[in-house]
Amino acid sequence: MQITTSVGSMGMETEQNGKKEIEDDGEELHELEYAKRIPPWTRQITLRGVIGSFVIGGIYSVIAMKLNLTTGMTPNLNVSAALLGYIFMRTWTKMLQKFGIVTVPFTRKENTMIQTCDVACYGIAVGGGFGSYLLGLNKKTYELAGVDTVGNSAESYKEPGIGWMVGFLFVICFVGLFVLIPLRKTQKGLTRFSNFPKI
């Protein structure tokens, strides 16, 4: 019987008879059981998570567009999206358990996936211009602004269409990725030649 004890900053590991146990705040967890509790990323994207994201993302898109059309600004809704996603999924899981349907436990990573999708949905509604400029590009708005108005040319309107709007929203959503990589390279180049101390 071999007993090895190592004390770290988070807890104490005890090895006994070839089994490693983690003792943290009075809890004893086998290392294998702890590894089993964290599902891979393919199991974190679930059907209930996608449905929940679709429903909550739709709700937040309507809220964001309403705020953008009435006040002209949209607050950060990340925390409330995470809370509503958690409540929605918890209620869904409890209801299924009451009906006797066995479900996989709701995890923090699944909640993070739902929050990310919700924020992306209302981010597209706000950043894509649905509450500001995108729906004002049609010919009727051009005519209401005045055909003879200075700067209001006949080529300045565009009728909304699903084809060009999807392409436009795709570019808007990924412009951060396209710009971020060159900016990071530029920042690294500038910090190399600057007199600022490196952190």
Backbone as CSV, one residue per row, in Angstrom:
resi,resn,N_x,N_y,N_z,CA_x,CA_y,CA_z,C_x,C_y,C_z
1,MET,0.844,-1.178,0.000,0.000,0.000,0.000,0.884,1.233,0.000
2,GLN,0.731,2.018,-1.056,1.554,3.209,-1.207,0.664,4.432,-1.094
3,ILE,1.044,5.347,-0.220,0.279,6.575,-0.037,1.209,7.745,-0.318
4,THR,0.855,8.534,-1.296,1.628,9.719,-1.637,0.698,10.917,-1.544
5,THR,1.154,11.953,-0.894,0.329,13.147,-0.729,1.085,14.356,-1.240
6,SER,0.416,15.136,-2.058,1.016,16.392,-2.519,0.000,17.498,-2.300
7,VAL,0.466,18.596,-1.743,-0.413,19.713,-1.427,-0.122,20.834,-2.401
8,GLY,-1.150,21.296,-3.103,-1.030,22.407,-4.046,-1.791,23.602,-3.530
9,SER,-1.934,24.576,-4.400,-2.632,25.791,-3.995,-4.144,25.596,-3.988
10,MET,-4.671,24.697,-4.814,-6.115,24.524,-4.906,-6.628,23.416,-4.000
11,GLY,-5.888,22.388,-3.826,-6.388,21.283,-3.019,-5.278,20.311,-2.728
12,MET,-5.644,19.098,-2.324,-4.660,18.101,-1.974,-4.929,16.849,-2.789
13,GLU,-3.880,16.301,-3.439,-4.012,15.088,-4.215,-3.477,13.936,-3.388
14,THR,-4.208,12.847,-3.347,-3.794,11.669,-2.602,-3.766,10.497,-3.555
15,GLU,-2.651,9.778,-3.594,-2.549,8.600,-4.440,-2.518,7.387,-3.522
16,GLN,-3.469,6.492,-3.690,-3.584,5.339,-2.827,-3.975,4.140,-3.671
17,ASN,-3.161,3.069,-3.616,-3.404,1.842,-4.377,-3.534,2.115,-5.876
18,GLY,-2.755,3.046,-6.398,-2.784,3.316,-7.830,-3.920,4.212,-8.282
19,LYS,-4.828,4.640,-7.381,-5.940,5.522,-7.743,-5.625,6.923,-7.229
20,LYS,-5.778,7.877,-8.090,-5.501,9.250,-7.725,-6.804,9.946,-7.378
21,GLU,-6.873,10.574,-6.235,-8.057,11.281,-5.798,-7.712,12.739,-5.561
22,ILE,-8.633,13.603,-5.826,-8.435,15.027,-5.592,-9.340,15.425,-4.449
23,GLU,-8.750,15.969,-3.399,-9.521,16.445,-2.254,-9.511,17.963,-2.310
24,ASP,-10.661,18.564,-2.470,-10.760,20.013,-2.546,-11.988,20.447,-1.770
25,ASP,-11.760,21.186,-0.686,-12.841,21.675,0.183,-13.739,20.547,0.673
26,GLY,-13.168,19.461,1.071,-13.938,18.358,1.626,-14.509,17.419,0.594
27,GLU,-14.402,17.710,-0.704,-14.928,16.834,-1.737,-13.819,15.930,-2.243
28,GLU,-14.136,14.685,-2.455,-13.186,13.746,-3.026,-13.710,13.321,-4.388
29,LEU,-12.944,13.617,-5.403,-13.350,13.273,-6.757,-12.254,12.422,-7.381
30,HIS,-12.632,11.328,-7.951,-11.663,10.538,-8.693,-11.331,11.287,-9.972
31,GLU,-10.102,11.203,-10.395,-9.665,11.934,-11.581,-10.434,11.503,-12.819
32,LEU,-10.732,10.225,-12.936,-11.474,9.746,-14.094,-12.909,10.247,-14.081
33,GLU,-13.522,10.293,-12.915,-14.891,10.797,-12.821,-14.933,12.276,-13.171
34,TYR,-13.911,13.020,-12.768,-13.860,14.446,-13.073,-13.719,14.663,-14.577
35,ALA,-12.902,13.832,-15.222,-12.723,13.951,-16.669,-13.990,13.565,-17.416
36,LYS,-14.769,12.631,-16.877,-16.014,12.216,-17.538,-17.071,13.304,-17.485
37,ARG,-17.033,14.158,-16.453,-18.070,15.169,-16.294,-17.943,16.297,-17.312
38,ILE,-16.780,16.495,-17.933,-16.604,17.545,-18.923,-16.818,16.939,-20.303
39,PRO,-17.941,17.248,-20.955,-18.204,16.654,-22.267,-17.363,17.320,-23.348
40,PRO,-17.088,16.622,-24.449,-16.366,17.249,-25.559,-17.252,18.303,-26.236
41,TRP,-16.640,19.128,-27.079,-17.383,20.234,-27.686,-18.510,19.748,-28.579
42,THR,-18.387,18.536,-29.135,-19.460,18.035,-30.000,-20.726,17.718,-29.212
43,ARG,-20.586,17.441,-27.925,-21.764,17.177,-27.098,-22.289,18.430,-26.416
44,GLN,-21.558,19.536,-26.519,-22.026,20.785,-25.926,-22.990,21.512,-26.847
45,ILE,-22.895,21.256,-28.162,-23.840,21.836,-29.121,-24.966,20.825,-29.283
46,THR,-26.024,21.027,-28.514,-27.139,20.086,-28.494,-28.341,20.675,-29.227
47,LEU,-29.307,19.811,-29.529,-30.528,20.261,-30.194,-31.292,21.239,-29.310
48,ARG,-31.367,20.948,-28.021,-32.094,21.867,-27.122,-31.359,23.195,-27.011
49,GLY,-30.040,23.178,-27.086,-29.271,24.417,-27.058,-29.494,25.256,-28.295
50,VAL,-29.569,24.604,-29.452,-29.804,25.323,-30.705,-31.212,25.906,-30.717
51,ILE,-32.197,25.129,-30.273,-33.579,25.624,-30.223,-33.698,26.773,-29.228
52,GLY,-33.092,26.598,-28.050,-33.101,27.670,-27.048,-32.422,28.925,-27.556
53,SER,-31.298,28.761,-28.254,-30.592,29.915,-28.821,-31.444,30.620,-29.859
54,PHE,-32.144,29.837,-30.678,-32.996,30.417,-31.718,-34.122,31.240,-31.097
55,VAL,-34.767,30.686,-30.069,-35.899,31.380,-29.428,-35.421,32.636,-28.707
56,ILE,-34.405,32.487,-27.860,-33.931,33.633,-27.072,-33.254,34.657,-27.974
57,GLY,-32.510,34.202,-28.998,-31.902,35.139,-29.941,-32.941,35.943,-30.695
58,GLY,-34.063,35.302,-31.053,-35.152,36.027,-31.707,-35.767,37.075,-30.797
59,ILE,-35.962,36.710,-29.529,-36.520,37.660,-28.555,-35.587,38.855,-28.399
60,TYR,-34.291,38.584,-28.245,-33.335,39.671,-28.056,-33.147,40.501,-29.317
61,SER,-33.320,39.914,-30.483,-33.249,40.697,-31.717,-34.396,41.696,-31.790
62,VAL,-35.594,41.260,-31.402,-36.749,42.167,-31.391,-36.532,43.280,-30.365
63,ILE,-36.024,42.922,-29.174,-35.766,43.927,-28.135,-34.723,44.929,-28.618
64,ALA,-33.639,44.423,-29.215,-32.564,45.307,-29.674,-33.043,46.228,-30.789
65,MET,-33.845,45.706,-31.714,-34.352,46.548,-32.797,-35.336,47.588,-32.278
66,LYS,-36.179,47.206,-31.320,-37.125,48.158,-30.734,-36.376,49.298,-30.046
67,LEU,-35.346,48.940,-29.258,-34.558,49.973,-28.584,-33.796,50.834,-29.589
68,ASN,-33.283,50.212,-30.627,-32.518,50.963,-31.622,-33.412,51.901,-32.426
69,LEU,-34.626,51.479,-32.731,-35.539,52.331,-33.502,-36.139,53.449,-32.654
70,THR,-36.328,53.213,-31.359,-36.951,54.242,-30.519,-35.932,55.188,-29.893
71,THR,-34.822,54.672,-29.393,-33.854,55.522,-28.697,-32.587,55.767,-29.501
72,GLY,-32.294,54.924,-30.474,-31.089,55.086,-31.270,-29.871,54.406,-30.695
73,MET,-30.017,53.728,-29.567,-28.882,53.014,-28.987,-29.355,51.702,-28.378
74,THR,-28.425,50.795,-28.211,-28.743,49.478,-27.671,-27.774,49.164,-26.540
75,PRO,-28.283,48.835,-25.350,-27.369,48.498,-24.257,-26.768,47.110,-24.450
76,ASN,-25.763,46.821,-23.658,-25.138,45.501,-23.684,-26.052,44.513,-22.964
77,LEU,-26.477,43.482,-23.658,-27.449,42.529,-23.117,-26.839,41.160,-22.833
78,ASN,-25.516,41.078,-22.697,-24.854,39.781,-22.525,-25.278,39.064,-21.246
79,VAL,-25.278,39.776,-20.133,-25.582,39.138,-18.849,-27.027,38.662,-18.811
80,SER,-27.923,39.500,-19.303,-29.329,39.085,-19.298,-29.572,37.934,-20.267
81,ALA,-28.813,37.874,-21.368,-28.945,36.751,-22.303,-28.497,35.455,-21.648
82,ALA,-27.410,35.520,-20.899,-26.935,34.321,-20.194,-27.938,33.885,-19.124
83,LEU,-28.490,34.845,-18.387,-29.455,34.518,-17.334,-30.742,33.947,-17.919
84,LEU,-31.243,34.556,-18.981,-32.470,34.052,-19.601,-32.246,32.684,-20.227
85,GLY,-31.073,32.477,-20.820,-30.747,31.159,-21.368,-30.690,30.094,-20.284
86,TYR,-30.098,30.442,-19.151,-30.020,29.508,-18.032,-31.422,29.162,-17.507
87,ILE,-32.245,30.184,-17.314,-33.601,29.943,-16.799,-34.412,29.115,-17.791
88,PHE,-34.312,29.450,-19.070,-35.045,28.735,-20.112,-34.660,27.258,-20.147
89,MET,-33.353,26.979,-20.150,-32.897,25.596,-20.243,-33.160,24.824,-18.955
90,ARG,-33.029,25.469,-17.815,-33.329,24.814,-16.539,-34.800,24.412,-16.468
91,THR,-35.682,25.327,-16.893,-37.117,25.041,-16.889,-37.435,23.909,-17.856
92,TRP,-36.826,23.932,-19.038,-37.035,22.888,-20.032,-36.616,21.532,-19.471
93,THR,-35.449,21.464,-18.854,-34.949,20.206,-18.301,-35.847,19.698,-17.179
94,LYS,-36.287,20.596,-16.299,-37.163,20.191,-15.177,-38.513,19.694,-15.683
95,MET,-39.057,20.363,-16.711,-40.348,19.933,-17.257,-40.245,18.535,-17.872
96,LEU,-39.151,18.277,-18.599,-38.971,16.954,-19.185,-38.805,15.888,-18.111
97,GLN,-38.129,16.225,-17.026,-37.973,15.263,-15.933,-39.289,14.973,-15.246
98,LYS,-40.173,15.978,-15.145,-41.489,15.755,-14.540,-42.347,14.822,-15.379
99,PHE,-42.156,14.868,-16.708,-42.893,13.970,-17.596,-42.224,12.611,-17.732
100,GLY,-41.126,12.408,-17.026,-40.458,11.119,-17.036,-39.498,10.905,-18.184
101,ILE,-39.132,11.974,-18.873,-38.192,11.873,-19.983,-36.790,12.123,-19.440
102,VAL,-35.909,11.175,-19.665,-34.540,11.295,-19.163,-33.764,12.219,-20.090
103,THR,-33.092,13.207,-19.505,-32.316,14.158,-20.289,-30.885,14.210,-19.773
104,VAL,-30.016,14.713,-20.629,-28.626,14.946,-20.243,-28.595,16.187,-19.354
105,PRO,-27.791,16.197,-18.307,-27.743,17.379,-17.438,-27.311,18.636,-18.200
106,PHE,-27.863,19.743,-17.795,-27.558,21.034,-18.400,-26.224,21.522,-17.845
107,THR,-25.286,21.855,-18.722,-23.937,22.207,-18.284,-23.655,23.686,-18.485
108,ARG,-22.595,24.160,-17.837,-22.179,25.549,-17.978,-21.713,25.849,-19.395
109,LYS,-21.068,24.867,-20.012,-20.568,25.080,-21.364,-21.714,25.192,-22.361
110,GLU,-22.775,24.448,-22.127,-23.957,24.564,-22.982,-24.598,25.945,-22.805
111,ASN,-24.613,26.441,-21.575,-25.142,27.776,-21.320,-24.279,28.841,-21.996
112,THR,-22.975,28.633,-22.014,-22.081,29.565,-22.696,-22.341,29.572,-24.195
113,MET,-22.601,28.393,-24.763,-22.917,28.308,-26.190,-24.220,29.050,-26.493
114,ILE,-25.214,28.906,-25.630,-26.491,29.590,-25.828,-26.302,31.102,-25.734
115,GLN,-25.534,31.561,-24.746,-25.279,32.983,-24.588,-24.554,33.543,-25.811
116,THR,-23.580,32.811,-26.322,-22.831,33.275,-27.492,-23.747,33.420,-28.708
117,CYS,-24.619,32.439,-28.924,-25.549,32.512,-30.062,-26.552,33.642,-29.891
118,ASP,-27.036,33.867,-28.665,-27.982,34.954,-28.413,-27.362,36.306,-28.714
119,VAL,-26.150,36.502,-28.224,-25.469,37.775,-28.439,-25.168,37.971,-29.928
120,ALA,-24.821,36.887,-30.626,-24.575,36.994,-32.068,-25.852,37.372,-32.805
121,CYS,-26.994,36.811,-32.378,-28.270,37.128,-33.045,-28.609,38.605,-32.907
122,TYR,-28.578,39.130,-31.692,-28.959,40.534,-31.573,-27.836,41.447,-32.046
123,GLY,-26.614,40.947,-32.100,-25.519,41.729,-32.676,-25.702,41.923,-34.167
124,ILE,-26.216,40.901,-34.849,-26.499,41.029,-36.282,-27.646,42.013,-36.504
125,ALA,-28.647,41.962,-35.630,-29.786,42.877,-35.776,-29.352,44.327,-35.601
126,VAL,-28.424,44.574,-34.684,-27.977,45.953,-34.436,-26.862,46.345,-35.397
127,GLY,-25.814,45.527,-35.468,-24.666,45.859,-36.308,-24.964,45.786,-37.792
128,GLY,-25.938,44.985,-38.167,-26.300,44.866,-39.578,-27.098,46.038,-40.094
129,GLY,-27.558,46.903,-39.217,-28.251,48.109,-39.637,-29.743,47.977,-39.794
130,PHE,-30.344,46.928,-39.248,-31.796,46.768,-39.387,-32.563,47.864,-38.668
131,GLY,-31.978,48.412,-37.633,-32.659,49.476,-36.894,-32.225,50.859,-37.309
132,SER,-31.303,50.964,-38.250,-30.829,52.297,-38.613,-30.850,52.533,-40.124
133,TYR,-29.894,52.017,-40.863,-29.738,52.421,-42.256,-30.197,51.394,-43.278
134,LEU,-30.217,50.116,-42.943,-30.454,49.081,-43.948,-31.861,49.149,-44.540
135,LEU,-32.845,49.371,-43.683,-34.220,49.429,-44.170,-34.587,50.796,-44.739
136,GLY,-33.688,51.768,-44.629,-33.938,53.092,-45.194,-33.304,53.288,-46.560
137,LEU,-32.840,52.224,-47.180,-32.183,52.331,-48.480,-33.146,52.195,-49.660
138,ASN,-34.429,51.961,-49.417,-35.359,51.670,-50.518,-35.767,52.938,-51.276
139,LYS,-36.460,52.729,-52.365,-36.841,53.840,-53.240,-37.861,54.763,-52.584
140,LYS,-38.753,54.202,-51.764,-39.769,55.031,-51.110,-39.115,56.041,-50.172
141,THR,-38.099,55.623,-49.433,-37.386,56.546,-48.554,-36.662,57.612,-49.375
142,TYR,-36.104,57.194,-50.499,-35.455,58.148,-51.408,-36.449,59.217,-51.874
143,GLU,-37.662,58.794,-52.223,-38.669,59.744,-52.688,-39.179,60.619,-51.553
144,LEU,-39.322,60.042,-50.332,-39.778,60.833,-49.185,-38.742,61.879,-48.770
145,ALA,-37.469,61.563,-48.961,-36.416,62.528,-48.620,-36.397,63.695,-49.600
146,GLY,-36.979,63.488,-50.763,-37.027,64.553,-51.775,-36.095,64.258,-52.917
147,VAL,-36.668,64.127,-54.090,-35.878,63.791,-55.265,-34.915,64.932,-55.613
148,ASP,-35.326,66.172,-55.364,-34.504,67.338,-55.708,-33.553,67.748,-54.589
149,THR,-33.513,66.993,-53.498,-32.635,67.341,-52.382,-31.178,67.171,-52.796
150,VAL,-30.346,68.114,-52.360,-28.923,68.061,-52.695,-28.297,66.820,-52.050
151,GLY,-27.565,66.051,-52.813,-26.909,64.843,-52.309,-27.765,63.595,-52.407
152,ASN,-29.039,63.759,-52.764,-29.936,62.614,-52.889,-30.029,62.238,-54.364
153,SER,-29.066,61.423,-54.820,-29.024,61.075,-56.241,-29.881,59.836,-56.509
154,ALA,-30.189,59.615,-57.760,-31.041,58.489,-58.153,-30.351,57.152,-57.935
155,GLU,-29.015,57.137,-57.867,-28.283,55.889,-57.643,-28.090,55.575,-56.166
156,SER,-28.628,56.418,-55.286,-28.344,56.250,-53.858,-29.309,55.311,-53.140
157,TYR,-30.279,54.748,-53.822,-31.189,53.815,-53.156,-30.972,52.403,-53.660
158,LYS,-31.362,51.441,-52.820,-31.245,50.026,-53.169,-32.389,49.293,-52.479
159,GLU,-33.164,48.592,-53.272,-34.293,47.848,-52.718,-33.788,46.667,-51.890
160,PRO,-34.371,46.442,-50.711,-33.950,45.288,-49.899,-34.235,43.975,-50.629
161,GLY,-33.269,43.093,-50.606,-33.401,41.773,-51.217,-32.607,40.764,-50.402
162,ILE,-33.101,39.557,-50.330,-32.474,38.552,-49.464,-31.064,38.198,-49.931
163,GLY,-30.823,38.222,-51.232,-29.520,37.832,-51.760,-28.401,38.753,-51.328
164,TRP,-28.521,40.052,-51.633,-27.439,40.967,-51.281,-27.387,41.241,-49.792
165,MET,-28.539,41.151,-49.097,-28.540,41.400,-47.648,-27.798,40.302,-46.894
166,VAL,-27.933,39.045,-47.322,-27.199,37.948,-46.668,-25.699,38.129,-46.875
167,GLY,-25.292,38.466,-48.096,-23.880,38.724,-48.344,-23.357,39.898,-47.545
168,PHE,-24.147,40.961,-47.463,-23.766,42.137,-46.689,-23.616,41.803,-45.209
169,LEU,-24.582,41.057,-44.655,-24.508,40.686,-43.234,-23.346,39.741,-42.969
170,PHE,-23.033,38.867,-43.907,-21.884,37.975,-43.759,-20.591,38.785,-43.654
171,VAL,-20.446,39.790,-44.520,-19.252,40.639,-44.465,-19.221,41.434,-43.167
172,ILE,-20.360,41.971,-42.751,-20.429,42.752,-41.510,-20.046,41.892,-40.302
173,CYS,-20.529,40.652,-40.277,-20.272,39.789,-39.125,-18.813,39.362,-39.034
174,PHE,-18.149,39.181,-40.173,-16.777,38.692,-40.155,-15.741,39.772,-40.401
175,VAL,-16.157,41.030,-40.488,-15.196,42.095,-40.728,-14.209,42.201,-39.562
176,GLY,-14.649,41.872,-38.363,-13.744,41.904,-37.211,-12.596,40.925,-37.362
177,LEU,-12.896,39.733,-37.878,-11.836,38.751,-38.086,-10.880,39.189,-39.185
178,PHE,-11.434,39.779,-40.257,-10.588,40.194,-41.369,-9.689,41.365,-40.986
179,VAL,-10.147,42.212,-40.096,-9.381,43.388,-39.696,-8.457,43.081,-38.526
180,LEU,-8.864,42.168,-37.653,-8.122,41.908,-36.426,-6.734,41.348,-36.686
181,ILE,-6.608,40.424,-37.626,-5.310,39.787,-37.873,-4.283,40.797,-38.381
182,PRO,-4.596,41.631,-39.392,-3.595,42.646,-39.777,-3.301,43.652,-38.665
183,LEU,-4.308,44.012,-37.875,-4.061,44.952,-36.782,-3.147,44.347,-35.722
184,ARG,-3.323,43.068,-35.429,-2.444,42.410,-34.453,-1.008,42.369,-34.966
185,LYS,-0.846,42.093,-36.271,0.504,42.079,-36.842,1.111,43.475,-36.808
186,THR,0.310,44.494,-37.095,0.791,45.871,-37.048,1.164,46.254,-35.629
187,GLN,0.333,45.846,-34.661,0.597,46.164,-33.264,1.893,45.503,-32.804
188,LYS,2.124,44.262,-33.194,3.353,43.580,-32.816,4.558,44.275,-33.434
189,GLY,4.423,44.729,-34.688,5.515,45.437,-35.343,5.797,46.773,-34.696
190,LEU,4.735,47.483,-34.284,4.919,48.781,-33.642,5.528,48.648,-32.257
191,THR,5.120,47.640,-31.507,5.679,47.480,-30.163,7.129,47.042,-30.215
192,ARG,7.543,46.416,-31.293,8.934,45.988,-31.414,9.854,47.198,-31.558
193,PHE,9.371,48.252,-32.252,10.210,49.419,-32.492,9.914,50.582,-31.552
194,SER,9.048,50.383,-30.601,8.705,51.486,-29.702,9.626,51.498,-28.487
195,ASN,9.601,52.605,-27.780,10.421,52.748,-26.583,9.679,52.330,-25.328
196,PHE,8.426,51.870,-25.468,7.654,51.485,-24.312,8.206,50.173,-23.730
197,PRO,8.183,50.063,-22.413,8.654,48.790,-21.826,7.715,47.659,-22.161
198,LYS,8.286,46.495,-22.406,7.470,45.323,-22.739,6.875,44.765,-21.458
199,ILE,5.638,44.348,-21.557,4.940,43.802,-20.386,4.982,42.300,-20.443
